[in-house]
Amino acid sequence: MKLWDKGFSTEKKIDQFTVGNDRQLDLILAPYDVIASKAHAQMLGKVGLITQEESRLLVQELETIAQSIQKGTFTIEADFEDMHSKIEYLLIQKLGDVGKKIHTARSRNDQVLVATQLYLKDELKAIKIQAKTLFNLLLQLAEKHQKILLPGYTHLQIAMPSSFGLWFSAYAESLVDDLHFVEAAYKVADQNPLGSAAGYGSSFPIDRGFTTETLGFETLKYNVVAAQMGRGKVERATAFGLASVASTLGKLAMDICLYMSQNFDFISFPNELTTGSSIMPHKKNPDVFELIRSKCNKIQSIPNQLSLIMANLPSGYHRDFQVVKEVILPAIQDMKACLEMMAFSLKEIKVKTDILEDSKYDYLFSVDTLNEMVKNGVPFRDAYKSMGKAIESGGFKPKKNMAHTHEGSIGNLCLEEIRAKMEQFFE
């Protein structure tokens, strides 16, 4: 069944190519298509395009379909092009002519728009919650290990003293920045496109304000052409949000892989969170974090992929938009899996407490030792040159008891202030 069927069939190869994997992806979106169809049926009854009894019957049968989706018994067979055609078929099969009225005053174009945006709203909410879970864990670890020093690096060269408290809370605060992008994507998605039909509205006297309120959208996407131009744009906004979170997670995963290696040996994990080698019995590999790193790198490519898919398209609908689903839906699932696995694994981290006792880290304290000279009245540039000479001659003696007191430093992590930043997204 095809909603655009006019009594002739499409060549099989054309049909297979144009449908692609839409049936599989639509199983993810189907619950949202049903939710939107219920609101649409209620609206049709409200404005008198169908009777109240017809509206009630449509809503009742749509709820039955929703239950089948929830149970996992809903399928989209090869006879059907997509979720829209299968759901309408079930309505017609059960309700006859009443079922045929569900498509009044709408198009598959605004159907998929509204279903996708409802889906994205839910997924972006879930990602925010998962990010906060990881954020809370990072702050707990920062507080627990705030006094344990860690080498800081620039250019992968020993630079200045850091701490596990500084390291963990750095990633926590970075997640706050990421959620600004996620929140922006949510705002873009939170505009009701239903009623824009094929992108040019309808001569039916529909009530778009009713469906906006019923579906829980913050506002309406008023201009019907703008609503259609949102296809792909809302997914791209979502992709930027995902990419920002992925950037933070990927960098954290890279740090963990580095710090777990024997050359660094700053952290470790229980054996059950690592994997081994088929020939090297000593190996404890950080496969989970390597996969998080690679998946997050892949996610960071998604905005570019979507930009290229939609490049130079004029206004109006184009079949190119179908490919957007193939990109964004798996990326969302990968992002959620990475957040889940990072939080699951990181709570078992073990940190080494005596790292800086190794003399190779003495130069970490060169800046603090230099700063002490400046505090005692030596001009900075003179102190810098003096310290450089001492290092070159082998006469450098580090002072390791320096206090860092300003906001955001080793001795003043401002964890509560960072926590307050995150709370803005959950007020």
Salt bridges, closest charged atoms under 4 A:
ASP15 OD1 - LYS2 NZ 3.30
ASP22 OD1 - LYS325 NZ 3.22
ASP26 OD1 - LYS325 NZ 2.73
ASP33 OD2 - HIS84 ND1 3.19
GLU53 OE2 - ARG56 NH2 2.70
GLU54 OE2 - LYS101 NZ 2.62
GLU63 OE2 - LYS38 NZ 3.66
GLU77 OE1 - LYS86 NZ 2.88
GLU81 OE1 - ARG108 NH1 3.12
GLU81 OE2 - ARG319 NH2 3.67
ASP82 OD2 - ARG108 NH1 2.65
GLU88 OE1 - HIS103 ND1 3.97
ASP97 OD1 - LYS100 NZ 3.42
GLU123 OE1 - LYS336 NZ 2.73
GLU173 OE2 - LYS421 NZ 2.60
GLU183 OE1 - LYS128 NZ 2.95
ASP190 OD1 - LYS121 NZ 2.68
ASP207 OD2 - LYS46 NZ 2.72
GLU218 OE1 - LYS187 NZ 3.58
ASP265 OD2 - LYS352 NZ 3.33
ASP334 OD1 - LYS295 NZ 3.94
ASP362 OD1 - LYS400 NZ 3.12
ASP368 OD2 - HIS404 NE2 3.10
GLU372 OE1 - LYS375 NZ 3.62
GLU416 OE2 - ARG419 NE 3.59
GLU423 OE2 - LYS132 NZ 3.28
